[in-house]
């Protein structure tokens, strides 16, 4: 697929370039069903399955901060946000 995402659908590393980060975040966000609530543990488990560098917290935070995910006020429930 690319140097960032393997043929098996695993993100191999967190990219330095902003454009590559967008690609990785879009790839990961697509793994989640839009409009469905996910517990933080479910998000972590999904991210663990789709990356190999061991920082699912970074990925979860980036998905939220980039606007691809919303989060309840306590931070325990996440939801994928549809592209605008």
Secondary structure, 3 states (H helix, E strand, C coil): CCCCECCCCCECCCCCCHHHHHHHHHHHHCCCCECCEEEHHHHHHHHHHCECCCCHHHHHHHHHHCCCEEECCCCCEEEECCCC
